[in-house]
Amino acid sequence: MNATPATLPEQLSLPARLEAILYLKGKPLSLGELAEIAGISRDEVELGLLTLMADYAHRNTALEIVQDGQRYGLQLRAGLSDLVQNLLPVDLSTAALRTLATIALKKRILQSELVELRGSGAYDHIKELLAQDFIERKRQSDGRSYWLSLSDKFHRTFAVKADELRPARRLSPPEAADPPLPVEALSVPPASDDDAWEAVSA
């Protein structure tokens, strides 16, 4: 499936647009893939990535831009993966957590749109999230896709209230004016909240 270039906010810089694409895709992308999604040339992508990588090199952040052969990705800095797994009371892969964060930001999203944003691997993430009861799925009444939404267990497990999530908007990855809800935002409730912890271990 070919990506459709999107009209982006003028105030969003090229590095920020590439950062949004890398986050939402959740996997390394080539210069050609980034150029096709962003609707710009490969040379512009390369320049934007160099700026973004230099920016991350000077940031005090848990994330970094990495190059794997001819592909570029956004991931946690080396040494932090174990920390995240220890902090999160759920047995979910990092990729599934990113997909869950995307659903949380949208609040309600079509499965077909989620797959377009996150790639074909989202099908496995959806199965993983359904198996652990973090999302609900209902067939679209006037189409062939499914509506995905957050479950009660999600709100019991993570310290994210429904009214704190931004209203859902249908946007292509680089078009998003607001950054996607990061994995770090799915913080767990205090240890004293017995009901929440029982929900996790159930």
NUTI-409377 format. One record per residue (C-alpha): x, y, z; residue number from 0; residue in three letters. Coordinates in pm, whole numbers, always signed. Each point is the difference from the previous one (the first is absolute). Example, Ala and Ser with C-alpha at 12.3 -4.5 7.8 and 13.67 -1.06 7.14 Angstrom:
2
<xx = +1230, yy = -450, zz = +780, pos = 0, code = Ala>
<xx = +137, yy = +344, zz = -66, pos = 1, code = Ser>
***
This chain:
202
<xx = +0, yy = +0, zz = +0, pos = 0, code = Met>
<xx = +148, yy = +332, zz = -106, pos = 1, code = Asn>
<xx = +2, yy = +279, zz = +256, pos = 2, code = Ala>
<xx = -197, yy = +314, zz = -81, pos = 3, code = Thr>
<xx = +193, yy = +323, zz = +62, pos = 4, code = Pro>
<xx = -187, yy = +220, zz = +246, pos = 5, code = Ala>
<xx = -37, yy = +375, zz = +32, pos = 6, code = Thr>
<xx = +195, yy = +93, zz = +313, pos = 7, code = Leu>
<xx = -32, yy = +303, zz = +229, pos = 8, code = Pro>
<xx = +232, yy = +275, zz = -122, pos = 9, code = Glu>
<xx = +141, yy = +54, zz = +349, pos = 10, code = Gln>
<xx = +114, yy = -364, zz = +27, pos = 11, code = Leu>
<xx = +367, yy = -27, zz = -93, pos = 12, code = Ser>
<xx = +132, yy = -270, zz = -231, pos = 13, code = Leu>
<xx = +191, yy = -178, zz = +282, pos = 14, code = Pro>
<xx = -319, yy = +0, zz = +211, pos = 15, code = Ala>
<xx = -198, yy = -148, zz = -289, pos = 16, code = Arg>
<xx = +255, yy = -279, zz = -45, pos = 17, code = Leu>
<xx = +2, yy = -61, zz = +375, pos = 18, code = Glu>
<xx = -380, yy = -42, zz = -3, pos = 19, code = Ala>
<xx = +19, yy = -246, zz = -289, pos = 20, code = Ile>
<xx = +270, yy = -212, zz = +167, pos = 21, code = Leu>
<xx = -192, yy = -10, zz = +327, pos = 22, code = Tyr>
<xx = -332, yy = -98, zz = -150, pos = 23, code = Leu>
<xx = +147, yy = -262, zz = -233, pos = 24, code = Lys>
<xx = +193, yy = -152, zz = +288, pos = 25, code = Gly>
<xx = +259, yy = -162, zz = -227, pos = 26, code = Lys>
<xx = +310, yy = +110, zz = -196, pos = 27, code = Pro>
<xx = -78, yy = +161, zz = -335, pos = 28, code = Leu>
<xx = +214, yy = +65, zz = -305, pos = 29, code = Ser>
<xx = +58, yy = +342, zz = -153, pos = 30, code = Leu>
<xx = -236, yy = -95, zz = -284, pos = 31, code = Gly>
<xx = -278, yy = -103, zz = +237, pos = 32, code = Glu>
<xx = +34, yy = +317, zz = +205, pos = 33, code = Leu>
<xx = +3, yy = +212, zz = -316, pos = 34, code = Ala>
<xx = -316, yy = -168, zz = -130, pos = 35, code = Glu>
<xx = -191, yy = +41, zz = +328, pos = 36, code = Ile>
<xx = +110, yy = +362, zz = +54, pos = 37, code = Ala>
<xx = -45, yy = +95, zz = -365, pos = 38, code = Gly>
<xx = +351, yy = +142, zz = -35, pos = 39, code = Ile>
<xx = +326, yy = -94, zz = -175, pos = 40, code = Ser>
<xx = +257, yy = -247, zz = +132, pos = 41, code = Arg>
<xx = +253, yy = +284, zz = +27, pos = 42, code = Asp>
<xx = -240, yy = +195, zz = +221, pos = 43, code = Glu>
<xx = -56, yy = -309, zz = +215, pos = 44, code = Val>
<xx = +375, yy = -52, zz = +40, pos = 45, code = Glu>
<xx = +51, yy = +362, zz = +104, pos = 46, code = Leu>
<xx = -294, yy = -16, zz = +241, pos = 47, code = Gly>
<xx = +131, yy = -322, zz = +157, pos = 48, code = Leu>
<xx = +346, yy = +147, zz = +50, pos = 49, code = Leu>
<xx = -155, yy = +297, zz = +178, pos = 50, code = Thr>
<xx = -222, yy = -226, zz = +209, pos = 51, code = Leu>
<xx = +287, yy = -232, zz = +97, pos = 52, code = Met>
<xx = +217, yy = +298, zz = +98, pos = 53, code = Ala>
<xx = -288, yy = +136, zz = +207, pos = 54, code = Asp>
<xx = -49, yy = -332, zz = +182, pos = 55, code = Tyr>
<xx = +373, yy = -23, zz = +66, pos = 56, code = Ala>
<xx = -26, yy = +320, zz = +207, pos = 57, code = His>
<xx = -329, yy = -86, zz = +172, pos = 58, code = Arg>
<xx = -23, yy = -143, zz = +349, pos = 59, code = Asn>
<xx = -260, yy = -254, zz = -110, pos = 60, code = Thr>
<xx = -69, yy = -371, zz = +24, pos = 61, code = Ala>
<xx = -45, yy = -26, zz = -377, pos = 62, code = Leu>
<xx = +247, yy = +1, zz = -286, pos = 63, code = Glu>
<xx = +7, yy = -19, zz = -380, pos = 64, code = Ile>
<xx = +193, yy = -306, zz = -116, pos = 65, code = Val>
<xx = +121, yy = -107, zz = -342, pos = 66, code = Gln>
<xx = -17, yy = -369, zz = -88, pos = 67, code = Asp>
<xx = +158, yy = -44, zz = -341, pos = 68, code = Gly>
<xx = -204, yy = +214, zz = -237, pos = 69, code = Gln>
<xx = -290, yy = +42, zz = +245, pos = 70, code = Arg>
<xx = -69, yy = +245, zz = +281, pos = 71, code = Tyr>
<xx = -206, yy = -54, zz = +313, pos = 72, code = Gly>
<xx = -105, yy = +164, zz = +326, pos = 73, code = Leu>
<xx = +55, yy = -208, zz = +311, pos = 74, code = Gln>
<xx = +93, yy = +3, zz = +370, pos = 75, code = Leu>
<xx = +363, yy = +62, zz = +76, pos = 76, code = Arg>
<xx = +206, yy = -310, zz = +71, pos = 77, code = Ala>
<xx = -33, yy = -116, zz = +359, pos = 78, code = Gly>
<xx = -352, yy = +134, zz = +60, pos = 79, code = Leu>
<xx = -206, yy = -290, zz = -135, pos = 80, code = Ser>
<xx = +32, yy = -199, zz = +323, pos = 81, code = Asp>
<xx = -105, yy = +307, zz = +201, pos = 82, code = Leu>
<xx = -320, yy = +42, zz = -201, pos = 83, code = Val>
<xx = -89, yy = -368, zz = +32, pos = 84, code = Gln>
<xx = +51, yy = +19, zz = +377, pos = 85, code = Asn>
<xx = -221, yy = +308, zz = +29, pos = 86, code = Leu>
<xx = -289, yy = -130, zz = -209, pos = 87, code = Leu>
<xx = -219, yy = -261, zz = +173, pos = 88, code = Pro>
<xx = -98, yy = -162, zz = -329, pos = 89, code = Val>
<xx = +157, yy = -257, zz = -229, pos = 90, code = Asp>
<xx = -15, yy = +193, zz = -327, pos = 91, code = Leu>
<xx = +263, yy = +49, zz = -267, pos = 92, code = Ser>
<xx = +130, yy = +351, zz = -65, pos = 93, code = Thr>
<xx = -169, yy = -3, zz = -341, pos = 94, code = Ala>
<xx = -334, yy = -99, zz = +153, pos = 95, code = Ala>
<xx = +36, yy = +276, zz = +259, pos = 96, code = Leu>
<xx = +51, yy = +254, zz = -279, pos = 97, code = Arg>
<xx = -311, yy = -127, zz = -174, pos = 98, code = Thr>
<xx = -190, yy = +23, zz = +330, pos = 99, code = Leu>
<xx = +126, yy = +357, zz = +43, pos = 100, code = Ala>
<xx = -130, yy = +88, zz = -347, pos = 101, code = Thr>
<xx = -344, yy = -143, zz = +84, pos = 102, code = Ile>
<xx = +4, yy = +190, zz = +330, pos = 103, code = Ala>
<xx = +70, yy = +328, zz = -178, pos = 104, code = Leu>
<xx = -280, yy = -57, zz = -251, pos = 105, code = Lys>
<xx = -233, yy = -153, zz = +264, pos = 106, code = Lys>
<xx = -194, yy = -170, zz = -282, pos = 107, code = Arg>
<xx = +157, yy = -101, zz = -330, pos = 108, code = Ile>
<xx = -79, yy = -226, zz = -292, pos = 109, code = Leu>
<xx = +221, yy = -309, zz = -20, pos = 110, code = Gln>
<xx = +73, yy = +79, zz = -365, pos = 111, code = Ser>
<xx = +120, yy = +350, zz = +93, pos = 112, code = Glu>
<xx = +217, yy = -136, zz = +281, pos = 113, code = Leu>
<xx = +165, yy = -247, zz = -239, pos = 114, code = Val>
<xx = +65, yy = +285, zz = -243, pos = 115, code = Glu>
<xx = +168, yy = +197, zz = +278, pos = 116, code = Leu>
<xx = +195, yy = -282, zz = +165, pos = 117, code = Arg>
<xx = +55, yy = -245, zz = -285, pos = 118, code = Gly>
<xx = -112, yy = -360, zz = -52, pos = 119, code = Ser>
<xx = +160, yy = -102, zz = +331, pos = 120, code = Gly>
<xx = -292, yy = +177, zz = +171, pos = 121, code = Ala>
<xx = -214, yy = -309, zz = -63, pos = 122, code = Tyr>
<xx = +218, yy = -197, zz = +242, pos = 123, code = Asp>
<xx = +1, yy = +291, zz = +246, pos = 124, code = His>
<xx = -381, yy = +11, zz = -7, pos = 125, code = Ile>
<xx = -18, yy = -375, zz = +75, pos = 126, code = Lys>
<xx = +244, yy = +50, zz = +287, pos = 127, code = Glu>
<xx = -198, yy = +294, zz = +142, pos = 128, code = Leu>
<xx = -332, yy = -183, zz = -35, pos = 129, code = Leu>
<xx = +142, yy = -309, zz = +169, pos = 130, code = Ala>
<xx = +100, yy = +210, zz = +301, pos = 131, code = Gln>
<xx = -330, yy = +192, zz = -5, pos = 132, code = Asp>
<xx = +153, yy = +347, zz = -44, pos = 133, code = Phe>
<xx = -221, yy = +86, zz = -299, pos = 134, code = Ile>
<xx = -348, yy = -81, zz = -131, pos = 135, code = Glu>
<xx = -92, yy = -74, zz = -362, pos = 136, code = Arg>
<xx = -340, yy = +42, zz = -165, pos = 137, code = Lys>
<xx = -86, yy = -50, zz = -367, pos = 138, code = Arg>
<xx = -65, yy = +319, zz = -196, pos = 139, code = Gln>
<xx = -373, yy = +27, zz = -72, pos = 140, code = Ser>
<xx = +42, yy = +151, zz = -347, pos = 141, code = Asp>
<xx = +328, yy = -157, zz = -108, pos = 142, code = Gly>
<xx = +227, yy = -304, zz = +15, pos = 143, code = Arg>
<xx = +245, yy = +121, zz = +261, pos = 144, code = Ser>
<xx = -18, yy = +4, zz = +381, pos = 145, code = Tyr>
<xx = -12, yy = +282, zz = +253, pos = 146, code = Trp>
<xx = +271, yy = -24, zz = +265, pos = 147, code = Leu>
<xx = -36, yy = +174, zz = +336, pos = 148, code = Ser>
<xx = +150, yy = -14, zz = +349, pos = 149, code = Leu>
<xx = -134, yy = -249, zz = +254, pos = 150, code = Ser>
<xx = -81, yy = +51, zz = +366, pos = 151, code = Asp>
<xx = +311, yy = -201, zz = +84, pos = 152, code = Lys>
<xx = +214, yy = +255, zz = -187, pos = 153, code = Phe>
<xx = -128, yy = +283, zz = +220, pos = 154, code = His>
<xx = +40, yy = -211, zz = +316, pos = 155, code = Arg>
<xx = +356, yy = -97, zz = -91, pos = 156, code = Thr>
<xx = +142, yy = +324, zz = -135, pos = 157, code = Phe>
<xx = -27, yy = +341, zz = +164, pos = 158, code = Ala>
<xx = -168, yy = +157, zz = -303, pos = 159, code = Val>
<xx = -353, yy = +134, zz = +48, pos = 160, code = Lys>
<xx = -242, yy = +6, zz = -290, pos = 161, code = Ala>
<xx = -50, yy = +377, zz = +22, pos = 162, code = Asp>
<xx = +377, yy = +57, zz = -14, pos = 163, code = Glu>
<xx = +27, yy = -150, zz = -349, pos = 164, code = Leu>
<xx = -29, yy = +241, zz = -292, pos = 165, code = Arg>
<xx = -302, yy = -33, zz = -234, pos = 166, code = Pro>
<xx = +54, yy = -250, zz = -279, pos = 167, code = Ala>
<xx = +92, yy = +139, zz = -343, pos = 168, code = Arg>
<xx = +60, yy = -184, zz = -329, pos = 169, code = Arg>
<xx = +354, yy = +102, zz = -92, pos = 170, code = Leu>
<xx = +277, yy = -159, zz = -198, pos = 171, code = Ser>
<xx = +323, yy = -62, zz = +197, pos = 172, code = Pro>
<xx = +195, yy = +315, zz = -93, pos = 173, code = Pro>
<xx = -318, yy = +208, zz = +7, pos = 174, code = Glu>
<xx = -56, yy = -25, zz = +372, pos = 175, code = Ala>
<xx = +15, yy = +344, zz = +161, pos = 176, code = Ala>
<xx = +34, yy = -153, zz = +347, pos = 177, code = Asp>
<xx = +267, yy = -262, zz = +79, pos = 178, code = Pro>
<xx = -126, yy = -355, zz = +53, pos = 179, code = Pro>
<xx = -46, yy = -113, zz = +358, pos = 180, code = Leu>
<xx = +343, yy = -144, zz = +90, pos = 181, code = Pro>
<xx = +47, yy = -334, zz = +170, pos = 182, code = Val>
<xx = +132, yy = +189, zz = +302, pos = 183, code = Glu>
<xx = -340, yy = +171, zz = +38, pos = 184, code = Ala>
<xx = -163, yy = -336, zz = +72, pos = 185, code = Leu>
<xx = +109, yy = +26, zz = +361, pos = 186, code = Ser>
<xx = -119, yy = -251, zz = +256, pos = 187, code = Val>
<xx = -215, yy = +91, zz = +303, pos = 188, code = Pro>
<xx = +151, yy = +23, zz = +351, pos = 189, code = Pro>
<xx = +87, yy = -329, zz = +167, pos = 190, code = Ala>
<xx = -263, yy = +74, zz = +267, pos = 191, code = Ser>
<xx = -276, yy = -34, zz = -257, pos = 192, code = Asp>
<xx = -81, yy = -367, zz = +68, pos = 193, code = Asp>
<xx = -281, yy = -20, zz = -251, pos = 194, code = Asp>
<xx = +226, yy = +113, zz = -286, pos = 195, code = Ala>
<xx = +270, yy = -253, zz = +84, pos = 196, code = Trp>
<xx = -254, yy = -280, zz = +30, pos = 197, code = Glu>
<xx = -125, yy = +90, zz = -347, pos = 198, code = Ala>
<xx = +352, yy = -33, zz = -138, pos = 199, code = Val>
<xx = +61, yy = -341, zz = +156, pos = 200, code = Ser>
<xx = -344, yy = -134, zz = -97, pos = 201, code = Ala>
***
